């Protein structure tokens, strides 16, 4: 009898622990991360493990970080960033990273109906992330208004250059225009013929001359790419 | 003395982009988080980058995802710091193992700016002690050194599938113990 038979593959507790510990890779990791974002029961198992394992850090001695570090953080943090729009959309960008992505998303209720007659609800989201995570651009699509909200959240913008947003679908990259400067949410109205391409597509951002690519195809470096996910 | 409630309060205010709360949270928690990140990365420059990234993420929306009640705030923050450090480790992992790399210590820097009551005594330590020592070491290695199944199989010199089975069994035992 093989050992595997003793431990069913679908033991969620074990899978949650493996995700929390960071033992998974490849498809298994992708699959588990998706479940942690969409399956609340599973997300709560992962969180249970996160809490237990985190107490392994209790015996680690604090070390004061260098004095100037917080100044760097402040300089990066304080250009204004309109978080409110994300709240209104009932979603929060996935900012936590491995394992704890579970804690994200959801929560439209809490920003409920007293704000406005109908709370816009995002149906598609994308996190457009550079390979080294030096750049993060969050996007959410609201079906009712056929609007894609895009925010450059993390990363330095190149002076005197623009960032252009692309919808990548069926092997083509279609320009969705240039992004507003850092700290502003860009609203992109999605024309009817592109709406069907969003599901299963991806978003990308590239470095372009001011005003965007003169040719209609990306001319500069592709800075970050991220798949569009259905909520 | 900074209490759990103080830190919770600060996180909630950081979620509202309250700068004073952000500065308070940093003062109260950065040394602990830096200690954790250094423990994982064993590289000061990389640890500074990751610490900066953690606080940026908290400021830029991460703090809004904190839910009062489940995780204690320091456990929640420790999880974020550890996860970001492991992500960084995975991206820059050197060919050789990290065993034997001395942990940087700076005696000039004291932990004076962090006093957090450790309310729950680490139940997991007791439960790990019930496991075979090798397997407890494997779980700790995965959590604090970012060791994957492949790394652990190499360290304990067993086939990958054996390591996977060992560890899965250990995780089931752990779960049983933790739910007692």
Interface residues (C-beta under 8 A of the other chain):
Chain A: X3 X4 X6 X7 X11 X13 X14 X17 X18 X21 X22 X23 X25 X47 X50 X51 X52 X53 X54 X55 X56 X57 X58 X59 X60 X61 X62 X63 X64 X65 X66 X69 X70 X72 X73 X74 X76 X77 X78 X81 X83 X86 X87 X92 X93 X95 X96 X97 X98 X99 X100 X103 X104 X132 X133 X153 X154
Chain B: X17 X19 X22 X23 X26 X30 X31 X32 X34 X35 X36 X38 X39 X48 X51 X52 X53 X55 X56 X57 X59 X60 X61 X62 X64 X65 X66 X67 X70 X71 X72 X75 X76 X78 X79 X80 X81 X82 X83 X84 X86 X87 X90 X91 X105 X106 X109 X110 X111 X112 X113 X114 X118 X120 X122 X123 X124 X125 X139 X140 X142 X143 X144 X146 X148 X149 X161 X162 X165 X167 X168 X169 X171 X172 X174 X175 X178
